[in-house]
Amino acid sequence: MNLQIQSSKKKKVIDFDVSNEYFNNSLHRSQFSTVKDLVYYVKPISSDMWCLDVLTLFSKDTTIFTVPIVNENNIPVGLISRGRLTELFFKPYARDLHHKKTIGEIMQKDAVIVDTNTSIDDLANITINAGMLHMVNGFIVVERGSYIGMATGQKLLEEITYRKQQDLHYLAHFDQLTGLPNRLLFKDRLLQSIQQAKRTNKLFSLIFVDLDRFKYINDTLGHSFGDELLRIFSQKLTVNVRESDTVARLGGDEFVIILQNLVEAKDAEKIALDIIEYIRKPMLIYDQEIQITASLGVALYPMHDDSLDGLLRKADAAMYEVKEKGRNNYAMYSDVSDCGFIQRNSLEVGLRMALNKNEFSLYYQPQINLESNEVVGVEALLRWHHNELGLIPPAQFIPIAEESGLIISIGEWVLNEACRQQVDWISQGLPPLRIAVNVSAIQFRQNNFFDCVKKAIDNSGIDPSYLELELTESLVMTNPLQTVSMLNKIRSLGIKFAIDDFGTGHSSLSYLTRFPIDKLKIDQSFIRNIQGVPGNEAIVRAIIALGSSLGLEIIAEGVETLDELDCIKNYNCQEVQGYFFSRPIPADDFKAWHQDVMKG
């Protein structure tokens, strides 16, 4: 599909294929500031043009969706959309009734008309106030009152999303408490250090830093005090290294330091000693003086290891050696250090045994239809009850499962158990509910994934129309040809697909039409405090409008407050889930919860 776009300055017409480079690369363009950057040219028509002539215009040019209408002075007076005109003339006797009417008699007079210098933020607010129909139809752009072009709702959405993703990029790469690089960015820096050291034959060091007894401080003095301590501690670490070095926070009270271009091992030991001495100095937090210590583990490239994971593991093992010997010191990695690291590996070992020991269970979070106020589905969420360690959070064991490949067998168990439970609920008198199951990228890419899905359906006897597989945007957009082939194959079984955490990835809405997707799940980061963040509000409303135009169902996840729920209702979102209705609960508790809801 080709569009004719004309710059408001150079009046140069450019042809391009909408389905390819433009929308897929939209997030990599420079950030727009005003409506002028969104303008494309659509030839206007006069208000005295006959309706049938305009209908013919739409029929001949399938790329035109909305046409602006101007008077003799090129001043906009309204617009007409393809949908409105065709809907009108498809009605019985429409041609007899309207063929002698001018387009001015049936045009949409409430078109949004904005000046070329209107800011993107102002346009977003104007859209919210004017109604989402204008997001679909587009906006008329004028300069000194005269028509110069149109701006589409999709380009506005892309720009708003682009800005949001800049924030998400920072959130994804930097720790919000300390401002230091987080685990993701640290691993990238460490990989660069390895590559550079290989080229230059230089030595560098990785230091693993852990605050001593931080949990005790956090529990006794409060989380606010603990957060401030971590902020000051991170500054102390940064003071003791060069600008070319990297200080990162992995999470909690764990930090890492990359020391570049060392001459000998003693250089790393000297810096480690300097850090320890500097950390020991008393610090003032909320008018309270406190003295802390830290344990440091040092690993050298290439002396101790020449791989990313190996260096991190050995620096971590050396740090645990310090912990075992009394803390408040540093240790260079040695074979002895690996003994302490065994404890960390025990989690992976336990994970490998968890299936055989029946330590896994599924919790279920209800999904509510806002029009009927009925429970229409549940999302199945995995929980691990370790026999000795108790309940282990998914964020702690899922990454291990993915790195080790255990996610394949675990994911297969989840799929089978969820299908079995849905059928079991029906036998207990519950109505048939749709059940949503998350699918990891590793699981989806397995050659036998289709067979696993079919086997789960056959073994459980579930009606496939009640099974919904949730995929991430990144999974869908990776190797699209292979993905769409697999989706269509699985879709033939009768199940449905949803894109989870929608809005946080890099997919183009125009590209979604190629995939057999049934539903979009609006990411909870856009729902949280939606009334206080205009950008979030615009994104949510735009996703709902444009998703609906593609015939997709919309569900908002992470609804926790009444204000958030009221907002979502006003936007005509079909379904919601979140703590406002219920936390994820075990199967038996869900049955009781559902019965209570039905009674209420």
Beta strands, then each sheet from edge to edge (+ up, - down):
strand 1: 2-6
strand 2: 13-17
strand 3: 45-46
strand 4: 66-70
strand 5: 76-81
strand 6: 113-115
strand 7: 139-143
strand 8: 146-151
strand 9: 203-211
strand 10: 246-251
strand 11: 254-262
strand 12: 283-285
strand 13: 288-290
strand 14: 294-301
strand 15: 329-332
strand 16: 360-369
strand 17: 374-386
strand 18: 390-392
strand 19: 434-438
strand 20: 467-472
strand 21: 496-502
strand 22: 519-522
strand 23: 553-557
strand 24: 575-577
strand 25: 585-586
sheet 1: 1+ 2-
sheet 2: 3+ 4+ 5-
sheet 3: 6+ 7+ 8-
sheet 4: 10+ 11- 9+ 14- 15-
sheet 5: 12+ 13-
sheet 6: 18+ 17- 16+ 24- 23- 22- 21- 20- 19-
sheet 7: 18+ 17- 16+ 25-
end
